Amino acid sequence: MLTFTYDVTLVAAALCISMIAAFTGLTLTSGLSALSHVKRKVFVSMAALALGGGIWSTHFVAMLALELPVDIGYDPLLTLASAMFAVLLVGMALLLMHFGKRTRQNIVVAGLLVGAGILSMHYVGMLGIRGCIPQFATVGKILAGLAAAVMGIAAIGISYARRTQGSVLTGTIVFGLSVVVTHFTAMYWTGFARLPAGVAIEPSIHNSQLAMIVTLAAFVICGAFLLSASTFALQPSETAAHPAIAARAPEDVVAPAAIAGGVAAAEPRRPASVFPLDTDHATGRANLQVPYESENKIYFVKCDDIAAVRAEGHYTLLYARGKKLFCPWSISKSATNLPEPMFFQTHRSYLVNTEKIIAFERRKDTGICILQGEAIENVPVSRSKVGALRELLDL
């Protein structure tokens, strides 16, 4: 067996690249629920490239840190395949999180997909080594697989628990460490044997060429990181936004006279008194304080400041004064507590404040409510709800 050592500087660089890629990918997935399906797919693809490319770059920077007594290279096809495994499996996990229900079962499945992406990328990349023969111990495969699975589930679970800045940062650390821990766990139980005498070395990517490719990939990831970090740092915190949410805006805002493309303009916004809240109980509910959580504290926002409510697993997201807030209420509890007809359930996953609608667009049998100045621009209306909503809006 060949003896080998590591360049500590490159090991540290591998860890940095893993963290940077994790932060970039997780930041790109923040706030996607407010986007259309097409835009959401674009951002999910970008995040998959950042995370998968980060896994690949981390592995090969760590391999550049490996110092063997023989010259080694890498098979181009297997090297490309290893990157594809990482990107595709991580992409599948992100698609599940952003286009499926965020149940515990789906979080576990997504975490296992991430772990499988890390593990398959490592071993396919290792099989591409030319110049010596890598030999993998069974115990190493098992432990590396367990590390990838457990840390992958933890990374997804933390990152998608409440989608706060704190969860993104914590998820970044766990995801970044998962790649490095899996790699070096597998490497601890990996040996390298010399090629048999007379065996020719196949054409391969030499270490110097690989270094250039990895440097380019790291450069792209770091550039994306700078853009993501600036957006992340400049994003106003939900806690700071709390006083602004409590402030009231003028209620009688006139909608546009007409909107092209089959969009029906709604009437000028009406004060809450127009709605038939006849009882004292209903009037009290009109001034209801709705809870939301931020930085381990519970704040409250008046229900008439809320533009829309969207289901998020067993919880909901509130859209108020241009902000997206995490609410511990379920969508069914929100529908029960928020006053009718001020709040109308347009879809099993959505409630909309009818005073905030500036336009309604009919789309065959369904429709959308258009909001303005909110973190969510369009609220879908299911086919069974279109007629009741149009009647409520006097359309």
C-alpha positions in Angstrom: 0.0 0.0 0.0 1.1 3.5 -0.8 1.6 5.9 2.1 0.0 9.4 1.8 -0.3 12.7 3.6 -2.5 15.8 3.4 -1.7 19.4 2.7 -3.5 21.1 5.7 -3.9 24.4 3.8 -5.9 22.7 1.0 -8.0 20.7 3.5 -9.0 24.1 5.1 -9.8 25.4 1.6 -12.0 22.4 1.0 -13.9 23.2 4.2 -14.3 26.8 3.2 -15.6 26.0 -0.3 -18.1 23.5 1.2 -19.5 26.2 3.6 -19.6 28.9 0.9 -21.5 26.6 -1.5 -23.9 25.5 1.2 -24.7 29.1 2.2 -25.1 30.1 -1.5 -27.5 27.2 -2.3 -29.6 27.5 0.8 -29.9 31.3 0.4 -31.0 30.9 -3.2 -33.9 28.8 -2.0 -35.2 31.4 0.6 -38.5 33.1 -0.2 -39.3 30.9 -3.3 -42.8 30.3 -2.1 -43.8 33.8 -3.2 -42.6 33.1 -6.8 -44.4 31.6 -9.8 -43.7 27.9 -10.6 -41.4 28.9 -13.5 -39.3 31.2 -11.5 -39.2 28.8 -8.6 -37.8 26.1 -10.9 -35.1 28.4 -12.1 -33.9 29.2 -8.6 -34.1 25.6 -7.5 -31.9 24.7 -10.5 -29.4 27.4 -9.5 -29.4 26.2 -5.9 -28.8 22.6 -7.1 -25.9 23.7 -9.2 -24.4 25.7 -6.3 -24.9 22.8 -3.8 -23.9 20.0 -6.2 -21.0 22.0 -7.6 -19.9 22.7 -4.0 -19.9 19.0 -3.2 -17.9 18.3 -6.3 -15.4 21.1 -5.7 -15.0 20.2 -2.0 -14.1 16.6 -2.9 -11.6 17.5 -5.6 -9.9 20.2 -3.5 -9.5 17.6 -0.8 -8.1 15.2 -3.4 -5.6 17.9 -4.5 -4.6 18.0 -0.8 -3.8 14.3 -1.0 0.0 13.8 -1.5 0.9 10.3 -2.9 4.3 9.1 -4.0 3.0 8.5 -7.5 1.6 10.8 -10.2 -2.2 10.5 -10.5 -4.8 11.8 -12.8 -8.6 11.4 -13.2 -10.8 9.9 -15.9 -12.7 12.7 -17.6 -16.0 10.8 -18.0 -16.2 9.5 -14.4 -15.2 13.0 -13.1 -18.1 14.5 -15.0 -20.4 11.8 -13.9 -19.5 12.4 -10.3 -20.6 16.0 -10.6 -23.8 15.1 -12.3 -24.7 12.7 -9.5 -24.3 15.4 -6.9 -26.3 18.1 -8.8 -29.1 15.7 -9.8 -29.7 14.1 -6.4 -29.5 17.4 -4.6 -31.8 18.9 -7.2 -34.3 16.2 -6.6 -34.2 16.9 -2.8 -34.8 20.7 -3.5 -37.7 19.9 -5.9 -39.3 17.8 -3.2 -39.0 20.6 -0.6 -40.3 23.3 -2.9 -43.0 21.5 -4.9 -44.1 18.9 -2.4 -45.5 19.1 1.1 -42.9 19.7 3.8 -43.9 16.7 5.9 -41.5 14.9 8.2 -41.4 12.0 5.7 -40.5 14.2 2.8 -37.8 16.0 4.9 -36.3 12.6 5.6 -36.5 11.5 2.0 -34.9 14.8 0.9 -32.1 14.5 3.4 -31.4 10.9 2.2 -31.2 12.2 -1.4 -28.7 14.9 -0.3 -26.7 12.2 1.5 -26.8 9.9 -1.5 -25.6 12.8 -3.7 -22.6 13.4 -1.4 -21.7 9.7 -1.1 -22.2 8.8 -4.8 -20.2 11.8 -5.8 -17.3 10.8 -3.6 -17.1 7.1 -4.7 -17.7 7.8 -8.4 -15.0 10.4 -8.3 -12.6 8.0 -6.5 -13.2 5.4 -9.2 -12.0 7.9 -11.7 -8.5 8.0 -10.2 -5.7 6.9 -12.6 -2.1 6.2 -11.6 -2.9 4.0 -8.7 -5.7 1.7 -7.5 -8.0 2.9 -4.7 -9.2 0.1 -2.4 -12.3 0.8 -0.2 -12.9 -1.0 3.1 -16.5 -2.0 3.8 -16.6 -0.4 7.2 -15.6 2.9 5.6 -18.5 2.7 3.1 -20.9 2.0 5.9 -19.7 4.8 8.2 -19.5 7.3 5.3 -23.0 6.4 4.2 -24.4 6.8 7.8 -22.6 10.1 8.1 -24.0 11.4 4.8 -27.5 10.2 5.6 -27.7 11.6 9.1 -26.1 14.9 8.4 -28.1 15.3 5.1 -31.4 14.8 7.0 -30.2 17.2 9.7 -29.2 19.8 7.2 -32.6 19.7 5.4 -34.5 19.5 8.6 -32.8 22.6 10.1 -32.8 24.6 6.8 -36.5 24.0 6.1 -37.9 24.1 9.7 -38.8 27.8 9.8 -36.8 29.4 6.9 -35.3 32.1 9.1 -31.8 33.6 8.8 -30.7 31.6 11.8 -31.9 28.4 10.3 -30.1 29.1 7.0 -26.9 29.8 8.9 -27.2 26.7 11.0 -28.2 24.6 8.0 -25.1 26.0 6.2 -22.8 24.7 8.9 -24.4 21.2 9.0 -24.5 20.9 5.2 -20.9 22.1 4.8 -19.6 19.8 7.5 -21.6 16.8 6.0 -19.6 17.0 2.8 -16.2 17.2 4.6 -17.1 14.6 7.2 -18.3 12.1 4.6 -15.2 12.6 2.5 -12.6 12.1 5.2 -14.6 9.3 6.9 -14.5 7.4 3.6 -10.8 8.4 3.0 -9.8 7.1 6.4 -10.7 3.6 5.3 -9.4 3.9 1.8 -6.0 2.6 0.7 -4.0 3.0 -2.5 -2.1 0.3 -4.3 0.5 0.6 -7.1 -0.4 -0.3 -10.6 0.9 -3.7 -11.7 4.1 -3.6 -13.7 3.6 -3.0 -17.4 0.1 -1.5 -17.0 -0.2 1.7 -19.1 -1.8 4.8 -17.6 -4.9 5.7 -19.5 -5.4 9.3 -20.8 -6.6 11.4 -17.8 -7.0 14.8 -16.4 -3.7 15.6 -14.7 -3.7 17.2 -11.3 -2.6 20.6 -12.7 -5.5 20.6 -15.1 -7.9 19.5 -12.4 -6.6 22.4 -10.2 -7.5 24.8 -12.9 -11.0 23.3 -13.3 -11.6 23.3 -9.6 -10.3 26.9 -9.3 -12.8 28.0 -11.9 -15.6 26.2 -10.2 -14.7 27.7 -6.9 -14.5 31.2 -8.4 -18.0 30.9 -9.8 -19.3 29.6 -6.4 -17.6 32.4 -4.6 -19.0 35.0 -6.9 -22.5 33.6 -6.3 -21.7 33.6 -2.6 -20.9 37.3 -2.6 -24.2 38.2 -4.4 -26.2 35.9 -2.0 -24.3 37.2 1.1 -25.0 40.9 0.2 -28.7 40.1 -0.3 -28.8 38.1 3.0 -27.0 40.8 5.0 -29.0 43.7 3.6 -32.3 41.9 4.1 -34.2 43.7 7.0 -34.9 41.4 9.9 -38.4 40.5 10.7 -37.9 41.8 14.3 -36.9 45.2 13.1 -39.9 45.3 10.8 -42.4 44.8 13.6 -43.1 48.5 14.3 -43.7 49.1 10.7 -46.2 46.4 10.5 -48.2 47.8 13.4 -48.4 51.2 11.6 -51.6 51.7 9.6 -51.6 52.8 5.9 -54.4 54.8 4.3 -57.3 52.5 3.8 -59.0 54.1 0.7 -56.6 53.2 -2.0 -57.9 53.4 -5.6 -57.1 50.5 -7.8 -56.0 51.0 -11.4 -58.8 51.9 -13.8 -58.1 48.9 -16.0 -55.6 46.2 -16.4 -54.8 44.5 -19.7 -54.8 40.8 -20.5 -58.3 39.9 -19.1 -57.7 41.2 -15.6 -60.7 42.6 -13.9 -59.9 45.7 -11.9 -61.3 45.6 -8.4 -63.2 48.5 -6.8 -61.5 51.0 -4.5 -60.5 49.3 -1.3 -63.3 49.4 1.2 -63.0 50.1 4.9 -63.6 47.1 7.1 -67.0 48.6 8.2 -68.5 47.7 4.8 -68.3 44.0 5.7 -71.2 42.6 7.8 -69.4 42.2 11.1 -72.6 42.7 13.0 -71.9 41.2 16.4 -69.6 42.3 19.1 -67.7 39.1 18.8 -67.1 39.6 15.1 -66.0 43.2 15.7 -63.5 41.9 18.2 -62.2 39.4 15.7 -61.7 42.2 13.2 -59.1 43.7 15.6 -57.5 40.3 16.3 -53.8 40.2 17.1 -52.2 37.3 15.1 -49.0 35.8 16.5 -45.8 35.4 14.5 -42.3 34.2 15.6 -39.0 35.8 15.0 -35.6 35.2 16.7 -37.2 33.1 19.5 -39.7 35.8 20.3 -43.4 36.0 19.6 -44.8 39.2 18.2 -48.3 40.2 17.0 -49.7 41.8 13.9 -53.3 43.1 13.5 -55.3 40.9 11.2 -56.3 43.8 9.0 -52.6 44.4 8.2 -52.3 40.9 6.8 -52.7 40.6 3.0 -52.6 36.8 2.7 -51.9 33.6 4.6 -50.3 30.5 3.1 -50.0 27.0 4.5 -46.5 25.9 5.3 -46.7 22.3 6.6 -48.5 22.3 10.0 -47.9 26.1 10.2 -48.6 29.2 8.0 -46.8 32.1 6.6 -48.3 35.6 7.0 -47.8 38.2 4.3 -48.0 41.7 5.9 -46.6 45.1 4.8 -44.2 43.5 2.4 -42.9 41.0 4.8 -43.2 37.2 5.2 -43.7 36.1 8.8 -43.8 32.6 10.3 -47.1 32.0 12.2 -47.6 29.0 14.5 -51.3 28.7 13.5 -52.3 26.0 11.0 -54.2 27.1 7.9 -57.4 25.6 9.4 -57.0 27.6 12.6 -56.3 30.7 10.6 -59.4 30.2 8.6 -61.4 29.8 11.8 -59.9 32.7 13.7 -59.6 35.4 11.0 -62.9 37.3 10.4 -65.1 36.6 7.4 -65.7 37.9 4.8 -62.7 40.1 5.2 -60.6 36.9 4.8 -61.6 34.5 2.1 -60.2 31.1 1.6 -59.4 31.0 -2.1 -57.6 27.6 -2.0 -57.1 24.9 0.6 -53.6 26.4 1.2 -54.4 30.1 0.9 -56.4 32.9 2.6 -56.6 36.4 1.2 -57.6 39.7 2.7 -60.2 40.9 0.2 -59.4 44.6 1.1 -55.9 44.1 -0.2 -56.9 42.7 -3.7 -56.1 45.3 -6.4 -57.2 43.0 -9.3 -58.6 39.6 -10.1 -57.6 37.6 -13.2 -59.7 34.7 -14.5 -57.7 31.8 -15.9 -60.1 29.3 -17.5 -61.8 27.6 -14.6 -59.5 29.1 -11.9 -58.2 32.5 -11.2 -55.6 34.6 -9.2 -55.9 37.5 -6.8 -53.3 40.2 -7.5 -51.8 42.0 -4.5 -49.5 45.0 -4.5 -46.5 45.8 -2.4 -46.5 42.4 -0.7 -43.9 39.6 -0.6 -46.5 37.5 -2.4 -47.9 39.1 -5.6 -50.5 36.4 -6.7 -52.8 34.3 -4.6 -54.3 31.3 -6.5 -58.1 30.8 -6.6 -59.3 27.2 -7.0 -62.2 26.4 -9.4 -64.7 25.9 -6.6 -64.0 29.3 -5.1 -64.0 31.5 -8.2 -67.8 32.2 -8.2 -68.0 33.0 -4.5 -65.0 35.3 -4.7 -66.3 37.2 -7.7 -69.7 37.6 -5.9 -67.9 38.9 -2.8 -65.9 41.4 -5.0 -69.1 42.4 -6.9 -67.5 41.4 -10.2 
